C-alpha cells in the first residue's frame, strides 16, 4: 500500500543516512522499524512516550480531515498567525 507521512526534516535525513549505511531503501528501513515497534507493543512493552487524546470542541467548520494538503495549509496558516503575535 502506498501512503504519505510527514516527518521532520532532521528525522528524515537520519533515516535516509541509516538506510544508505545499511544498503537499504528508506521504505524497507521504515517497514522494519514499524514492525519492531508493533512487536514491542504486542509484547507488552511500554511506549517511550504517551500521547494524550485530543480534548476540545472537535473539528472546525470547513475542515476536511480527508484532505491532508488542505490540513497542512490550515496548520501552516495557524503557525503564521501565532508567529505574528
PDB file of N, CA, C and O in Angstrom:
ATOM      1  N   UNK A   1       0.848  -1.167   0.000  1.00  0.00           N
ATOM      2  CA  UNK A   1       0.000   0.000   0.000  1.00  0.00           C
ATOM      3  C   UNK A   1       0.899   1.237   0.000  1.00  0.00           C
ATOM      4  O   UNK A   1       1.939   1.265   0.658  1.00  0.00           O
ATOM      5  N   UNK A   2       0.496   2.218  -0.720  1.00  0.00           N
ATOM      6  CA  UNK A   2       1.246   3.471  -0.785  1.00  0.00           C
ATOM      7  C   UNK A   2       0.556   4.477   0.125  1.00  0.00           C
ATOM      8  O   UNK A   2      -0.671   4.574   0.136  1.00  0.00           O
ATOM      9  N   UNK A   3       1.354   5.232   0.897  1.00  0.00           N
ATOM     10  CA  UNK A   3       0.798   6.247   1.787  1.00  0.00           C
ATOM     11  C   UNK A   3       1.781   7.403   1.909  1.00  0.00           C
ATOM     12  O   UNK A   3       2.937   7.292   1.500  1.00  0.00           O
ATOM     13  N   UNK A   4       1.325   8.490   2.463  1.00  0.00           N
ATOM     14  CA  UNK A   4       2.171   9.667   2.663  1.00  0.00           C
ATOM     15  C   UNK A   4       2.244   9.959   4.156  1.00  0.00           C
ATOM     16  O   UNK A   4       1.228   9.940   4.852  1.00  0.00           O
ATOM     17  N   UNK A   5       3.452  10.229   4.643  1.00  0.00           N
ATOM     18  CA  UNK A   5       3.616  10.638   6.031  1.00  0.00           C
ATOM     19  C   UNK A   5       4.458  11.906   6.053  1.00  0.00           C
ATOM     20  O   UNK A   5       5.238  12.161   5.135  1.00  0.00           O
ATOM     21  N   UNK A   6       4.295  12.685   7.092  1.00  0.00           N
ATOM     22  CA  UNK A   6       5.082  13.900   7.264  1.00  0.00           C
ATOM     23  C   UNK A   6       6.074  13.675   8.390  1.00  0.00           C
ATOM     24  O   UNK A   6       5.685  13.335   9.508  1.00  0.00           O
ATOM     25  N   UNK A   7       7.355  13.864   8.100  1.00  0.00           N
ATOM     26  CA  UNK A   7       8.416  13.710   9.087  1.00  0.00           C
ATOM     27  C   UNK A   7       9.215  15.003   9.167  1.00  0.00           C
ATOM     28  O   UNK A   7       9.372  15.700   8.165  1.00  0.00           O
ATOM     29  N   UNK A   8       9.717  15.325  10.349  1.00  0.00           N
ATOM     30  CA  UNK A   8      10.619  16.474  10.433  1.00  0.00           C
ATOM     31  C   UNK A   8      11.844  16.230   9.542  1.00  0.00           C
ATOM     32  O   UNK A   8      12.300  15.094   9.409  1.00  0.00           O
ATOM     33  N   UNK A   9      12.364  17.279   8.945  1.00  0.00           N
ATOM     34  CA  UNK A   9      13.496  17.157   8.022  1.00  0.00           C
ATOM     35  C   UNK A   9      14.679  16.418   8.642  1.00  0.00           C
ATOM     36  O   UNK A   9      15.294  15.570   7.995  1.00  0.00           O
ATOM     37  N   UNK A  10      14.999  16.746   9.910  1.00  0.00           N
ATOM     38  CA  UNK A  10      16.158  16.119  10.539  1.00  0.00           C
ATOM     39  C   UNK A  10      15.943  14.620  10.747  1.00  0.00           C
ATOM     40  O   UNK A  10      16.887  13.841  10.616  1.00  0.00           O
ATOM     41  N   UNK A  11      14.720  14.207  11.068  1.00  0.00           N
ATOM     42  CA  UNK A  11      14.430  12.774  11.237  1.00  0.00           C
ATOM     43  C   UNK A  11      14.529  12.051   9.900  1.00  0.00           C
ATOM     44  O   UNK A  11      15.132  10.982   9.809  1.00  0.00           O
ATOM     45  N   UNK A  12      13.937  12.638   8.867  1.00  0.00           N
ATOM     46  CA  UNK A  12      14.003  12.005   7.548  1.00  0.00           C
ATOM     47  C   UNK A  12      15.456  11.902   7.070  1.00  0.00           C
ATOM     48  O   UNK A  12      15.844  10.897   6.474  1.00  0.00           O
ATOM     49  N   UNK A  13      16.247  12.928   7.329  1.00  0.00           N
ATOM     50  CA  UNK A  13      17.660  12.884   6.949  1.00  0.00           C
ATOM     51  C   UNK A  13      18.392  11.748   7.653  1.00  0.00           C
ATOM     52  O   UNK A  13      19.201  11.051   7.041  1.00  0.00           O
ATOM     53  N   UNK A  14      18.105  11.563   8.952  1.00  0.00           N
ATOM     54  CA  UNK A  14      18.751  10.478   9.698  1.00  0.00           C
ATOM     55  C   UNK A  14      18.307   9.118   9.167  1.00  0.00           C
ATOM     56  O   UNK A  14      19.121   8.204   9.038  1.00  0.00           O
ATOM     57  N   UNK A  15      17.028   8.986   8.862  1.00  0.00           N
ATOM     58  CA  UNK A  15      16.519   7.728   8.303  1.00  0.00           C
ATOM     59  C   UNK A  15      17.200   7.438   6.972  1.00  0.00           C
ATOM     60  O   UNK A  15      17.631   6.312   6.726  1.00  0.00           O
ATOM     61  N   UNK A  16      17.299   8.448   6.113  1.00  0.00           N
ATOM     62  CA  UNK A  16      17.953   8.253   4.810  1.00  0.00           C
ATOM     63  C   UNK A  16      19.409   7.809   4.975  1.00  0.00           C
ATOM     64  O   UNK A  16      19.866   6.895   4.290  1.00  0.00           O
ATOM     65  N   UNK A  17      20.134   8.466   5.894  1.00  0.00           N
ATOM     66  CA  UNK A  17      21.546   8.106   6.125  1.00  0.00           C
ATOM     67  C   UNK A  17      21.672   6.678   6.659  1.00  0.00           C
ATOM     68  O   UNK A  17      22.509   5.909   6.186  1.00  0.00           O
ATOM     69  N   UNK A  18      20.846   6.325   7.638  1.00  0.00           N
ATOM     70  CA  UNK A  18      20.935   4.985   8.220  1.00  0.00           C
ATOM     71  C   UNK A  18      20.582   3.920   7.187  1.00  0.00           C
ATOM     72  O   UNK A  18      21.239   2.882   7.111  1.00  0.00           O
ATOM     73  N   UNK A  19      19.546   4.178   6.393  1.00  0.00           N
ATOM     74  CA  UNK A  19      19.159   3.220   5.356  1.00  0.00           C
ATOM     75  C   UNK A  19      20.292   3.059   4.339  1.00  0.00           C
ATOM     76  O   UNK A  19      20.608   1.941   3.933  1.00  0.00           O
ATOM     77  N   UNK A  20      20.897   4.165   3.933  1.00  0.00           N
ATOM     78  CA  UNK A  20      22.004   4.105   2.973  1.00  0.00           C
ATOM     79  C   UNK A  20      23.197   3.366   3.566  1.00  0.00           C
ATOM     80  O   UNK A  20      23.843   2.576   2.877  1.00  0.00           O
ATOM     81  N   UNK A  21      23.494   3.617   4.843  1.00  0.00           N
ATOM     82  CA  UNK A  21      24.604   2.928   5.504  1.00  0.00           C
ATOM     83  C   UNK A  21      24.392   1.414   5.504  1.00  0.00           C
ATOM     84  O   UNK A  21      25.350   0.644   5.422  1.00  0.00           O
ATOM     85  N   UNK A  22      23.132   0.996   5.596  1.00  0.00           N
ATOM     86  CA  UNK A  22      22.801  -0.428   5.628  1.00  0.00           C
ATOM     87  C   UNK A  22      22.530  -0.988   4.228  1.00  0.00           C
ATOM     88  O   UNK A  22      22.221  -2.171   4.080  1.00  0.00           O
ATOM     89  N   UNK A  23      22.646  -0.138   3.202  1.00  0.00           N
ATOM     90  CA  UNK A  23      22.396  -0.586   1.826  1.00  0.00           C
ATOM     91  C   UNK A  23      20.943  -0.938   1.574  1.00  0.00           C
ATOM     92  O   UNK A  23      20.637  -1.849   0.805  1.00  0.00           O
ATOM     93  N   UNK A  24      20.048  -0.207   2.227  1.00  0.00           N
ATOM     94  CA  UNK A  24      18.611  -0.479   2.121  1.00  0.00           C
ATOM     95  C   UNK A  24      17.877   0.747   1.624  1.00  0.00           C
ATOM     96  O   UNK A  24      18.424   1.849   1.590  1.00  0.00           O
ATOM     97  N   UNK A  25      16.628   0.536   1.240  1.00  0.00           N
ATOM     98  CA  UNK A  25      15.782   1.665   0.871  1.00  0.00           C
ATOM     99  C   UNK A  25      15.181   2.274   2.132  1.00  0.00           C
ATOM    100  O   UNK A  25      15.125   1.631   3.179  1.00  0.00           O
ATOM    101  N   UNK A  26      14.737   3.511   2.019  1.00  0.00           N
ATOM    102  CA  UNK A  26      14.049   4.160   3.127  1.00  0.00           C
ATOM    103  C   UNK A  26      12.794   3.367   3.483  1.00  0.00           C
ATOM    104  O   UNK A  26      12.476   3.195   4.660  1.00  0.00           O
ATOM    105  N   UNK A  27      12.086   2.887   2.471  1.00  0.00           N
ATOM    106  CA  UNK A  27      10.868   2.106   2.700  1.00  0.00           C
ATOM    107  C   UNK A  27      11.148   0.866   3.534  1.00  0.00           C
ATOM    108  O   UNK A  27      10.429   0.594   4.495  1.00  0.00           O
ATOM    109  N   UNK A  28      12.188   0.104   3.180  1.00  0.00           N
ATOM    110  CA  UNK A  28      12.467  -1.121   3.935  1.00  0.00           C
ATOM    111  C   UNK A  28      12.938  -0.796   5.346  1.00  0.00           C
ATOM    112  O   UNK A  28      12.631  -1.537   6.280  1.00  0.00           O
ATOM    113  N   UNK A  29      13.676   0.296   5.521  1.00  0.00           N
ATOM    114  CA  UNK A  29      14.126   0.710   6.844  1.00  0.00           C
ATOM    115  C   UNK A  29      12.927   1.063   7.722  1.00  0.00           C
ATOM    116  O   UNK A  29      12.837   0.618   8.866  1.00  0.00           O
ATOM    117  N   UNK A  30      11.999   1.870   7.179  1.00  0.00           N
ATOM    118  CA  UNK A  30      10.821   2.265   7.943  1.00  0.00           C
ATOM    119  C   UNK A  30       9.917   1.071   8.231  1.00  0.00           C
ATOM    120  O   UNK A  30       9.347   0.966   9.317  1.00  0.00           O
ATOM    121  N   UNK A  31       9.787   0.174   7.258  1.00  0.00           N
ATOM    122  CA  UNK A  31       8.960  -1.017   7.463  1.00  0.00           C
ATOM    123  C   UNK A  31       9.497  -1.840   8.636  1.00  0.00           C
ATOM    124  O   UNK A  31       8.728  -2.269   9.496  1.00  0.00           O
ATOM    125  N   UNK A  32      10.801  -2.060   8.673  1.00  0.00           N
ATOM    126  CA  UNK A  32      11.397  -2.840   9.760  1.00  0.00           C
ATOM    127  C   UNK A  32      11.216  -2.120  11.098  1.00  0.00           C
ATOM    128  O   UNK A  32      10.901  -2.754  12.105  1.00  0.00           O
ATOM    129  N   UNK A  33      11.411  -0.810  11.111  1.00  0.00           N
ATOM    130  CA  UNK A  33      11.262  -0.046  12.349  1.00  0.00           C
ATOM    131  C   UNK A  33       9.826  -0.121  12.866  1.00  0.00           C
ATOM    132  O   UNK A  33       9.607  -0.268  14.068  1.00  0.00           O
ATOM    133  N   UNK A  34       8.859  -0.020  11.971  1.00  0.00           N
ATOM    134  CA  UNK A  34       7.456  -0.090  12.385  1.00  0.00           C
ATOM    135  C   UNK A  34       7.090  -1.489  12.875  1.00  0.00           C
ATOM    136  O   UNK A  34       6.363  -1.635  13.857  1.00  0.00           O
ATOM    137  N   UNK A  35       7.594  -2.515  12.190  1.00  0.00           N
ATOM    138  CA  UNK A  35       7.323  -3.890  12.635  1.00  0.00           C
ATOM    139  C   UNK A  35       7.921  -4.133  14.022  1.00  0.00           C
ATOM    140  O   UNK A  35       7.295  -4.776  14.864  1.00  0.00           O
ATOM    141  N   UNK A  36       9.117  -3.626  14.257  1.00  0.00           N
ATOM    142  CA  UNK A  36       9.752  -3.792  15.567  1.00  0.00           C
ATOM    143  C   UNK A  36       8.949  -3.069  16.651  1.00  0.00           C
ATOM    144  O   UNK A  36       8.768  -3.597  17.748  1.00  0.00           O
ATOM    145  N   UNK A  37       8.476  -1.876  16.347  1.00  0.00           N
ATOM    146  CA  UNK A  37       7.679  -1.122  17.320  1.00  0.00           C
ATOM    147  C   UNK A  37       6.376  -1.856  17.623  1.00  0.00           C
ATOM    148  O   UNK A  37       5.958  -1.921  18.779  1.00  0.00           O
ATOM    149  N   UNK A  38       5.732  -2.406  16.599  1.00  0.00           N
ATOM    150  CA  UNK A  38       4.492  -3.155  16.812  1.00  0.00           C
ATOM    151  C   UNK A  38       4.742  -4.417  17.629  1.00  0.00           C
ATOM    152  O   UNK A  38       3.931  -4.769  18.485  1.00  0.00           O
ATOM    153  N   UNK A  39       5.846  -5.094  17.376  1.00  0.00           N
ATOM    154  CA  UNK A  39       6.182  -6.308  18.129  1.00  0.00           C
ATOM    155  C   UNK A  39       6.411  -5.972  19.601  1.00  0.00           C
ATOM    156  O   UNK A  39       5.973  -6.711  20.483  1.00  0.00           O
ATOM    157  N   UNK A  40       7.095  -4.860  19.869  1.00  0.00           N
ATOM    158  CA  UNK A  40       7.308  -4.446  21.261  1.00  0.00           C
ATOM    159  C   UNK A  40       5.981  -4.154  21.940  1.00  0.00           C
ATOM    160  O   UNK A  40       5.775  -4.500  23.104  1.00  0.00           O
ATOM    161  N   UNK A  41       5.085  -3.513  21.203  1.00  0.00           N
ATOM    162  CA  UNK A  41       3.766  -3.186  21.752  1.00  0.00           C
ATOM    163  C   UNK A  41       2.993  -4.459  22.083  1.00  0.00           C
ATOM    164  O   UNK A  41       2.394  -4.566  23.153  1.00  0.00           O
ATOM    165  N   UNK A  42       3.007  -5.417  21.169  1.00  0.00           N
ATOM    166  CA  UNK A  42       2.293  -6.674  21.392  1.00  0.00           C
ATOM    167  C   UNK A  42       2.903  -7.456  22.547  1.00  0.00           C
ATOM    168  O   UNK A  42       2.198  -8.203  23.225  1.00  0.00           O
ATOM    169  N   UNK A  43       4.202  -7.296  22.780  1.00  0.00           N
ATOM    170  CA  UNK A  43       4.870  -7.993  23.870  1.00  0.00           C
ATOM    171  C   UNK A  43       4.603  -7.314  25.211  1.00  0.00           C
ATOM    172  O   UNK A  43       5.056  -7.794  26.250  1.00  0.00           O
ATOM    173  N   UNK A  44       3.874  -6.205  25.194  1.00  0.00           N
ATOM    174  CA  UNK A  44       3.516  -5.530  26.428  1.00  0.00           C
ATOM    175  C   UNK A  44       4.500  -4.485  26.894  1.00  0.00           C
ATOM    176  O   UNK A  44       4.360  -3.948  27.993  1.00  0.00           O
ATOM    177  N   UNK A  45       5.499  -4.186  26.071  1.00  0.00           N
ATOM    178  CA  UNK A  45       6.443  -3.142  26.461  1.00  0.00           C
ATOM    179  C   UNK A  45       5.741  -1.794  26.432  1.00  0.00           C
ATOM    180  O   UNK A  45       4.890  -1.537  25.580  1.00  0.00           O
ATOM    181  N   UNK A  46       6.104  -0.955  27.356  1.00  0.00           N
ATOM    182  CA  UNK A  46       5.512   0.376  27.396  1.00  0.00           C
ATOM    183  C   UNK A  46       6.174   1.254  26.344  1.00  0.00           C
ATOM    184  O   UNK A  46       7.381   1.154  26.122  1.00  0.00           O
ATOM    185  N   UNK A  47       5.387   2.120  25.689  1.00  0.00           N
ATOM    186  CA  UNK A  47       5.970   3.023  24.698  1.00  0.00           C
ATOM    187  C   UNK A  47       6.881   4.044  25.377  1.00  0.00           C
ATOM    188  O   UNK A  47       6.725   4.316  26.568  1.00  0.00           O
ATOM    189  N   UNK A  48       7.831   4.611  24.629  1.00  0.00           N
ATOM    190  CA  UNK A  48       8.735   5.597  25.216  1.00  0.00           C
ATOM    191  C   UNK A  48       8.038   6.914  25.552  1.00  0.00           C
ATOM    192  O   UNK A  48       8.598   7.740  26.273  1.00  0.00           O
ATOM    193  N   UNK A  49       6.837   7.118  25.042  1.00  0.00           N
ATOM    194  CA  UNK A  49       6.084   8.330  25.326  1.00  0.00           C
ATOM    195  C   UNK A  49       4.600   8.013  25.187  1.00  0.00           C
ATOM    196  O   UNK A  49       4.223   7.002  24.595  1.00  0.00           O
ATOM    197  N   UNK A  50       3.777   8.873  25.730  1.00  0.00           N
ATOM    198  CA  UNK A  50       2.331   8.695  25.650  1.00  0.00           C
ATOM    199  C   UNK A  50       1.742   9.965  25.063  1.00  0.00           C
ATOM    200  O   UNK A  50       2.103  11.072  25.463  1.00  0.00           O
ATOM    201  N   UNK A  51       0.840   9.799  24.121  1.00  0.00           N
ATOM    202  CA  UNK A  51       0.152  10.940  23.516  1.00  0.00           C
ATOM    203  C   UNK A  51      -1.234  11.026  24.142  1.00  0.00           C
ATOM    204  O   UNK A  51      -2.021  10.083  24.060  1.00  0.00           O
ATOM    205  N   UNK A  52      -1.524  12.158  24.764  1.00  0.00           N
ATOM    206  CA  UNK A  52      -2.836  12.353  25.359  1.00  0.00           C
ATOM    207  C   UNK A  52      -3.861  12.560  24.258  1.00  0.00           C
ATOM    208  O   UNK A  52      -3.575  13.227  23.264  1.00  0.00           O
ATOM    209  N   UNK A  53      -5.049  11.998  24.422  1.00  0.00           N
ATOM    210  CA  UNK A  53      -6.087  12.191  23.398  1.00  0.00           C
ATOM    211  C   UNK A  53      -6.517  13.649  23.342  1.00  0.00           C
ATOM    212  O   UNK A  53      -6.439  14.370  24.337  1.00  0.00           O
ATOM    213  N   UNK A  54      -6.967  14.071  22.183  1.00  0.00           N
ATOM    214  CA  UNK A  54      -7.434  15.440  21.985  1.00  0.00           C
ATOM    215  C   UNK A  54      -8.714  15.663  22.783  1.00  0.00           C
ATOM    216  O   UNK A  54      -9.636  14.849  22.740  1.00  0.00           O
ATOM    217  N   UNK A  55      -8.755  16.758  23.499  1.00  0.00           N
ATOM    218  CA  UNK A  55      -9.960  17.151  24.217  1.00  0.00           C
ATOM    219  C   UNK A  55     -10.264  18.567  23.780  1.00  0.00           C
ATOM    220  O   UNK A  55      -9.498  19.489  24.059  1.00  0.00           O
ATOM    221  N   UNK A  56     -11.364  18.738  23.106  1.00  0.00           N
ATOM    222  CA  UNK A  56     -11.693  20.074  22.623  1.00  0.00           C
ATOM    223  C   UNK A  56     -13.080  20.097  22.021  1.00  0.00           C
ATOM    224  O   UNK A  56     -13.917  19.241  22.305  1.00  0.00           O
ATOM    225  N   UNK A  57     -13.303  21.083  21.194  1.00  0.00           N
ATOM    226  CA  UNK A  57     -14.623  21.277  20.609  1.00  0.00           C
ATOM    227  C   UNK A  57     -14.816  20.540  19.297  1.00  0.00           C
ATOM    228  O   UNK A  57     -15.839  20.725  18.639  1.00  0.00           O
ATOM    229  N   UNK A  58     -13.865  19.712  18.901  1.00  0.00           N
ATOM    230  CA  UNK A  58     -13.993  18.976  17.652  1.00  0.00           C
ATOM    231  C   UNK A  58     -13.384  19.721  16.493  1.00  0.00           C
ATOM    232  O   UNK A  58     -12.593  20.646  16.679  1.00  0.00           O
ATOM    233  N   UNK A  59     -13.749  19.319  15.314  1.00  0.00           N
ATOM    234  CA  UNK A  59     -13.205  19.888  14.089  1.00  0.00           C
ATOM    235  C   UNK A  59     -13.911  21.197  13.769  1.00  0.00           C
ATOM    236  O   UNK A  59     -15.130  21.313  13.902  1.00  0.00           O
ATOM    237  N   UNK A  60     -13.132  22.172  13.348  1.00  0.00           N
ATOM    238  CA  UNK A  60     -13.710  23.459  12.961  1.00  0.00           C
ATOM    239  C   UNK A  60     -14.516  23.316  11.681  1.00  0.00           C
ATOM    240  O   UNK A  60     -14.215  22.452  10.858  1.00  0.00           O
ATOM    241  N   UNK A  61     -15.532  24.147  11.499  1.00  0.00           N
ATOM    242  CA  UNK A  61     -16.323  24.089  10.263  1.00  0.00           C
ATOM    243  C   UNK A  61     -15.429  24.292   9.038  1.00  0.00           C
ATOM    244  O   UNK A  61     -14.540  25.143   9.044  1.00  0.00           O
ATOM    245  N   UNK A  62     -15.667  23.518   8.007  1.00  0.00           N
ATOM    246  CA  UNK A  62     -14.924  23.648   6.762  1.00  0.00           C
ATOM    247  C   UNK A  62     -13.636  22.861   6.716  1.00  0.00           C
ATOM    248  O   UNK A  62     -12.948  22.887   5.695  1.00  0.00           O
ATOM    249  N   UNK A  63     -13.277  22.158   7.789  1.00  0.00           N
ATOM    250  CA  UNK A  63     -12.044  21.371   7.819  1.00  0.00           C
ATOM    251  C   UNK A  63     -12.358  19.959   7.344  1.00  0.00           C
ATOM    252  O   UNK A  63     -13.221  19.288   7.910  1.00  0.00           O
ATOM    253  N   UNK A  64     -11.667  19.512   6.316  1.00  0.00           N
ATOM    254  CA  UNK A  64     -11.844  18.172   5.765  1.00  0.00           C
ATOM    255  C   UNK A  64     -10.670  17.307   6.210  1.00  0.00           C
ATOM    256  O   UNK A  64      -9.557  17.473   5.712  1.00  0.00           O
ATOM    257  N   UNK A  65     -10.907  16.389   7.138  1.00  0.00           N
ATOM    258  CA  UNK A  65      -9.835  15.553   7.673  1.00  0.00           C
ATOM    259  C   UNK A  65      -9.291  14.570   6.639  1.00  0.00           C
ATOM    260  O   UNK A  65      -8.248  13.957   6.864  1.00  0.00           O
ATOM    261  N   UNK A  66      -9.971  14.415   5.527  1.00  0.00           N
ATOM    262  CA  UNK A  66      -9.516  13.509   4.472  1.00  0.00           C
ATOM    263  C   UNK A  66      -8.630  14.193   3.441  1.00  0.00           C
ATOM    264  O   UNK A  66      -8.156  13.546   2.507  1.00  0.00           O
ATOM    265  N   UNK A  67      -8.402  15.492   3.599  1.00  0.00           N
ATOM    266  CA  UNK A  67      -7.601  16.250   2.645  1.00  0.00           C
ATOM    267  C   UNK A  67      -6.337  16.733   3.351  1.00  0.00           C
ATOM    268  O   UNK A  67      -6.323  17.815   3.937  1.00  0.00           O
ATOM    269  N   UNK A  68      -5.274  15.924   3.294  1.00  0.00           N
ATOM    270  CA  UNK A  68      -4.062  16.243   4.052  1.00  0.00           C
ATOM    271  C   UNK A  68      -3.392  17.531   3.569  1.00  0.00           C
ATOM    272  O   UNK A  68      -2.810  18.261   4.371  1.00  0.00           O
ATOM    273  N   UNK A  69      -3.468  17.813   2.282  1.00  0.00           N
ATOM    274  CA  UNK A  69      -2.851  19.041   1.765  1.00  0.00           C
ATOM    275  C   UNK A  69      -3.557  20.267   2.333  1.00  0.00           C
ATOM    276  O   UNK A  69      -2.904  21.236   2.722  1.00  0.00           O
ATOM    277  N   UNK A  70      -4.888  20.230   2.382  1.00  0.00           N
ATOM    278  CA  UNK A  70      -5.644  21.358   2.932  1.00  0.00           C
ATOM    279  C   UNK A  70      -5.398  21.490   4.434  1.00  0.00           C
ATOM    280  O   UNK A  70      -5.311  22.603   4.952  1.00  0.00           O
ATOM    281  N   UNK A  71      -5.285  20.353   5.141  1.00  0.00           N
ATOM    282  CA  UNK A  71      -4.989  20.392   6.576  1.00  0.00           C
ATOM    283  C   UNK A  71      -3.630  21.022   6.827  1.00  0.00           C
ATOM    284  O   UNK A  71      -3.487  21.865   7.713  1.00  0.00           O
ATOM    285  N   UNK A  72      -2.632  20.617   6.051  1.00  0.00           N
ATOM    286  CA  UNK A  72      -1.294  21.178   6.205  1.00  0.00           C
ATOM    287  C   UNK A  72      -1.313  22.681   5.957  1.00  0.00           C
ATOM    288  O   UNK A  72      -0.666  23.444   6.674  1.00  0.00           O
ATOM    289  N   UNK A  73      -2.053  23.098   4.946  1.00  0.00           N
ATOM    290  CA  UNK A  73      -2.150  24.526   4.634  1.00  0.00           C
ATOM    291  C   UNK A  73      -2.790  25.293   5.803  1.00  0.00           C
ATOM    292  O   UNK A  73      -2.326  26.375   6.165  1.00  0.00           O
ATOM    293  N   UNK A  74      -3.851  24.731   6.389  1.00  0.00           N
ATOM    294  CA  UNK A  74      -4.500  25.379   7.530  1.00  0.00           C
ATOM    295  C   UNK A  74      -3.560  25.453   8.730  1.00  0.00           C
ATOM    296  O   UNK A  74      -3.519  26.471   9.421  1.00  0.00           O
ATOM    297  N   UNK A  75      -2.805  24.382   8.980  1.00  0.00           N
ATOM    298  CA  UNK A  75      -1.877  24.380  10.109  1.00  0.00           C
ATOM    299  C   UNK A  75      -0.761  25.396   9.900  1.00  0.00           C
ATOM    300  O   UNK A  75      -0.340  26.065  10.844  1.00  0.00           O
ATOM    301  N   UNK A  76      -0.279  25.511   8.655  1.00  0.00           N
ATOM    302  CA  UNK A  76       0.775  26.490   8.371  1.00  0.00           C
ATOM    303  C   UNK A  76       0.249  27.910   8.524  1.00  0.00           C
ATOM    304  O   UNK A  76       0.959  28.788   9.014  1.00  0.00           O
ATOM    305  N   UNK A  77      -0.998  28.141   8.106  1.00  0.00           N
ATOM    306  CA  UNK A  77      -1.609  29.458   8.300  1.00  0.00           C
ATOM    307  C   UNK A  77      -1.706  29.765   9.789  1.00  0.00           C
ATOM    308  O   UNK A  77      -1.447  30.891  10.213  1.00  0.00           O
ATOM    309  N   UNK A  78      -2.082  28.761  10.585  1.00  0.00           N
ATOM    310  CA  UNK A  78      -2.192  28.926  12.030  1.00  0.00           C
ATOM    311  C   UNK A  78      -0.833  29.277  12.636  1.00  0.00           C
ATOM    312  O   UNK A  78      -0.753  30.126  13.524  1.00  0.00           O
ATOM    313  N   UNK A  79       0.229  28.635  12.164  1.00  0.00           N
ATOM    314  CA  UNK A  79       1.577  28.930  12.656  1.00  0.00           C
ATOM    315  C   UNK A  79       1.984  30.354  12.295  1.00  0.00           C
ATOM    316  O   UNK A  79       2.605  31.048  13.099  1.00  0.00           O
ATOM    317  N   UNK A  80       1.634  30.791  11.080  1.00  0.00           N
ATOM    318  CA  UNK A  80       1.956  32.145  10.657  1.00  0.00           C
ATOM    319  C   UNK A  80       1.273  33.166  11.557  1.00  0.00           C
ATOM    320  O   UNK A  80       1.884  34.165  11.939  1.00  0.00           O
ATOM    321  N   UNK A  81       0.005  32.923  11.900  1.00  0.00           N
ATOM    322  CA  UNK A  81      -0.741  33.846  12.773  1.00  0.00           C
ATOM    323  C   UNK A  81      -0.102  33.869  14.155  1.00  0.00           C
ATOM    324  O   UNK A  81       0.074  34.940  14.737  1.00  0.00           O
ATOM    325  N   UNK A  82       0.251  32.689  14.693  1.00  0.00           N
ATOM    326  CA  UNK A  82       0.876  32.610  16.022  1.00  0.00           C
ATOM    327  C   UNK A  82       2.220  33.318  16.055  1.00  0.00           C
ATOM    328  O   UNK A  82       2.558  33.946  17.058  1.00  0.00           O
ATOM    329  N   UNK A  83       2.992  33.230  14.981  1.00  0.00           N
ATOM    330  CA  UNK A  83       4.326  33.836  14.980  1.00  0.00           C
ATOM    331  C   UNK A  83       4.251  35.358  14.910  1.00  0.00           C
ATOM    332  O   UNK A  83       5.207  36.038  15.281  1.00  0.00           O
ATOM    333  N   UNK A  84       3.141  35.896  14.447  1.00  0.00           N
ATOM    334  CA  UNK A  84       2.981  37.352  14.361  1.00  0.00           C
ATOM    335  C   UNK A  84       2.530  37.965  15.673  1.00  0.00           C
ATOM    336  O   UNK A  84       2.548  39.187  15.818  1.00  0.00           O
ATOM    337  N   UNK A  85       2.126  37.141  16.636  1.00  0.00           N
ATOM    338  CA  UNK A  85       1.622  37.660  17.917  1.00  0.00           C
ATOM    339  C   UNK A  85       2.743  38.092  18.793  1.00  0.00           C
ATOM    340  O   UNK A  85       2.511  38.556  19.909  1.00  0.00           O
TER     341      UNK A  85
END
